């Protein structure tokens, strides 16, 4: 390869990288709330297709210095429609709720992370395990003082049966996470006996009585075994 060809190739590669970087959208305060007194910055990647449904890379959220910038990056391809908000889970204690979608049309994945400042340059997850949901899902934080000093995190995700499509009635798998020892732990999971149309129904609200009743049976035993 000639020197001119090599220079041209290097220039094209550099410009390609600059175009990719410049194509991302950066969201800053006052658009976003502050977290632990620090500015939140959300990096939303460009889309790699004309309809704009497949992200070119993962989304990233950071809290700025001081003492230093700390970030969390979604898994590859989870960069579409990133959302971030601050959630107070107990008095004086908050986490950063961060979600982003994978590419897709009628169905796609949703990655959810609950974050806090970690060591060095990272925001760390407060889940004892990762959370991956579908676009036919719901999440909520509930105050249940009899069960936990911190808010309980609950999710509902679609469970497909024979002859069901994306946007039809489904049963749902409900998962409940309770705060303990600095993390959210999965403590209960069950499938609803009812079918729900997500566009018309609040699955978690409708199942709240069942969810709380189950937790009142499960949580005391878990804590007793942990002692």
C-alpha positions as CSV (number, residue, x, y, z in Angstrom):
1,X,0.0,0.0,0.0
2,X,1.3,3.4,-0.9
3,X,1.9,6.2,1.6
4,X,-0.9,8.2,0.1
5,X,-3.3,5.3,0.2
6,X,-2.4,4.6,3.8
7,X,-3.0,8.2,4.8
8,X,-6.3,8.3,3.0
9,X,-7.4,5.1,4.8
10,X,-6.3,6.5,8.2
11,X,-8.2,9.8,7.5
12,X,-11.3,7.9,6.5
13,X,-11.1,5.8,9.7
14,X,-10.6,8.9,11.8
15,X,-13.5,10.7,10.2
16,X,-15.7,7.7,10.6
17,X,-14.9,7.6,14.3
18,X,-15.6,11.3,14.7
19,X,-18.9,11.0,12.8
20,X,-20.0,8.1,15.1
21,X,-19.0,10.1,18.2
22,X,-20.7,13.3,17.1
23,X,-23.9,11.4,16.1
24,X,-24.6,10.4,19.7
25,X,-26.9,12.6,21.8
26,X,-25.7,13.9,25.1
27,X,-28.3,14.8,27.7
28,X,-27.3,17.0,30.7
29,X,-28.8,18.9,33.6
30,X,-31.1,20.7,33.9
31,X,-32.7,18.1,31.6
32,X,-31.7,15.5,34.1
33,X,-31.8,15.6,37.9
34,X,-28.7,15.6,40.0
35,X,-27.7,12.4,41.8
36,X,-25.8,12.5,45.1
37,X,-25.2,16.1,44.4
38,X,-23.5,15.5,41.1
39,X,-24.5,16.2,37.5
40,X,-25.9,13.2,35.5
41,X,-24.9,12.9,31.9
42,X,-26.7,10.4,29.6
43,X,-25.0,9.3,26.3
44,X,-27.5,8.0,23.7
45,X,-25.9,6.3,20.7
46,X,-26.9,7.0,17.1
47,X,-29.1,4.5,15.3
48,X,-27.5,2.4,12.6
49,X,-30.6,2.1,10.4
50,X,-32.9,4.6,8.6
51,X,-36.1,3.8,10.6
52,X,-34.1,4.3,13.8
53,X,-34.9,1.1,15.6
54,X,-31.4,-0.5,15.9
55,X,-28.9,1.3,18.0
56,X,-25.3,1.5,16.8
57,X,-24.0,0.8,20.4
58,X,-24.9,0.8,24.0
59,X,-26.2,3.7,26.0
60,X,-24.1,5.0,28.9
61,X,-24.8,7.1,32.0
62,X,-22.2,9.0,34.1
63,X,-22.1,11.2,37.1
64,X,-19.5,13.9,36.9
65,X,-16.6,14.8,39.2
66,X,-15.7,15.6,41.9
67,X,-14.2,13.3,43.0
68,X,-14.1,11.7,39.6
69,X,-16.4,10.8,36.7
70,X,-18.2,7.4,37.3
71,X,-20.1,5.6,34.6
72,X,-22.2,2.6,33.7
73,X,-22.5,1.2,30.2
74,X,-25.3,-1.0,29.0
75,X,-24.6,-4.3,27.4
76,X,-24.0,-4.2,23.7
77,X,-26.9,-3.2,21.5
78,X,-29.0,-1.8,24.4
79,X,-28.9,1.8,23.4
80,X,-32.4,2.7,22.2
81,X,-34.6,5.0,24.2
82,X,-32.4,5.2,27.3
83,X,-34.1,6.5,30.4
84,X,-32.6,7.6,33.7
85,X,-34.2,8.9,36.9
86,X,-33.3,9.2,40.6
87,X,-35.4,7.1,43.0
88,X,-35.3,7.6,46.8
89,X,-35.5,4.1,48.1
90,X,-35.4,5.1,51.8
91,X,-35.0,8.3,53.8
92,X,-31.6,9.8,52.8
93,X,-30.8,7.0,50.4
94,X,-31.3,7.1,46.6
95,X,-30.4,5.0,43.5
96,X,-30.1,5.8,39.8
97,X,-32.7,3.9,37.7
98,X,-31.3,3.4,34.2
99,X,-32.9,1.5,31.4
100,X,-32.4,1.1,27.6
101,X,-33.9,-1.0,24.9
102,X,-32.3,-3.3,22.3
103,X,-33.3,-3.0,18.7
104,X,-36.5,-4.5,17.4
105,X,-39.9,-3.9,15.9
106,X,-42.8,-5.6,17.6
107,X,-40.6,-7.2,20.3
108,X,-37.4,-6.1,21.9
109,X,-35.5,-6.4,25.2
110,X,-35.2,-3.9,28.0
111,X,-32.2,-3.9,30.3
112,X,-32.7,-2.4,33.7
113,X,-30.0,-1.3,36.1
114,X,-30.2,0.3,39.6
115,X,-27.0,2.1,40.3
116,X,-24.9,3.8,42.9
117,X,-21.4,5.2,43.0
118,X,-18.9,2.3,43.1
119,X,-15.2,2.1,43.4
120,X,-12.8,3.9,41.0
121,X,-14.6,5.1,37.8
122,X,-17.7,2.9,37.9
123,X,-21.3,3.1,38.8
124,X,-22.2,-0.3,40.3
125,X,-25.4,-2.2,40.1
126,X,-27.3,-2.9,43.4
127,X,-29.0,-6.0,41.9
128,X,-27.7,-9.3,43.1
129,X,-28.4,-10.4,39.6
130,X,-29.0,-8.6,36.3
131,X,-32.5,-7.7,35.1
132,X,-33.6,-8.3,31.5
133,X,-37.2,-7.7,30.6
134,X,-39.2,-7.5,27.4
135,X,-41.0,-4.4,26.0
136,X,-44.2,-6.0,27.3
137,X,-43.2,-5.4,30.9
138,X,-43.8,-3.1,33.9
139,X,-41.7,-2.0,36.9
140,X,-42.5,-0.2,40.1
141,X,-41.2,0.8,43.5
142,X,-43.5,0.2,46.5
143,X,-43.3,1.3,50.1
144,X,-44.2,-1.6,52.4
145,X,-42.8,-0.7,55.8
146,X,-43.9,-4.0,57.4
147,X,-41.6,-5.8,55.0
148,X,-38.7,-3.5,54.3
149,X,-37.3,-0.1,55.4
150,X,-36.4,0.5,51.7
151,X,-38.8,0.4,48.8
152,X,-39.5,-3.0,47.2
153,X,-38.8,-3.2,43.5
154,X,-41.2,-5.3,41.5
155,X,-41.4,-6.3,37.8
156,X,-44.0,-8.0,35.6
157,X,-42.9,-9.5,32.3
158,X,-45.1,-11.3,29.7
159,X,-45.4,-15.1,29.6
160,X,-46.5,-16.3,26.2
161,X,-48.9,-19.1,25.7
162,X,-50.2,-21.0,22.6
163,X,-51.7,-18.7,19.9
164,X,-50.6,-15.4,21.6
165,X,-48.9,-12.5,19.8
166,X,-46.8,-9.6,21.1
167,X,-49.8,-7.3,21.6
168,X,-52.4,-9.6,22.9
169,X,-53.4,-10.7,26.4
170,X,-50.7,-12.6,28.4
171,X,-50.2,-14.1,31.7
172,X,-47.3,-12.3,33.5
173,X,-44.3,-13.4,35.5
174,X,-44.0,-11.2,38.6
175,X,-40.7,-10.8,40.4
176,X,-40.2,-9.0,43.7
177,X,-36.8,-7.7,44.9
178,X,-36.2,-6.7,48.5
179,X,-33.3,-4.6,49.8
180,X,-30.9,-6.3,52.2
181,X,-27.2,-5.8,53.0
182,X,-26.8,-3.1,50.4
183,X,-28.4,-5.0,47.5
184,X,-31.7,-5.8,45.9
185,X,-32.3,-9.5,46.1
186,X,-34.9,-11.6,44.2
187,X,-37.1,-13.0,47.0
188,X,-40.2,-14.2,45.2
189,X,-41.4,-15.0,41.6
190,X,-44.7,-16.4,40.3
191,X,-46.9,-16.5,37.2
192,X,-50.3,-14.7,37.3
193,X,-53.4,-16.8,37.0
194,X,-55.1,-14.0,35.0
195,X,-54.3,-12.8,31.4
196,X,-53.7,-9.0,31.0
197,X,-53.7,-6.6,28.0
198,X,-50.8,-4.3,29.0
199,X,-52.3,-1.4,27.1
200,X,-55.4,-1.5,29.2
201,X,-54.3,-3.0,32.5
202,X,-52.0,-2.2,35.4
203,X,-50.6,-5.7,36.0
204,X,-48.6,-4.9,39.1
205,X,-51.4,-2.8,40.6
206,X,-53.9,-5.6,40.0
207,X,-51.6,-8.2,41.5
208,X,-50.3,-6.1,44.4
209,X,-52.4,-7.8,47.0
210,X,-51.1,-11.2,45.9
211,X,-47.5,-10.0,45.7
212,X,-47.5,-8.5,49.2
213,X,-49.3,-11.5,50.8
214,X,-46.6,-13.8,49.3
215,X,-43.8,-11.6,50.5
216,X,-45.2,-11.6,54.1
217,X,-44.8,-15.3,54.1
218,X,-41.4,-15.5,52.4
219,X,-39.4,-12.5,53.7
220,X,-39.3,-13.4,57.5
221,X,-38.0,-16.9,56.7
222,X,-35.3,-15.5,54.4
223,X,-34.1,-13.1,57.0
224,X,-34.2,-15.8,59.8
225,X,-31.9,-18.0,57.7
226,X,-29.6,-15.2,57.0
227,X,-28.9,-14.5,60.6
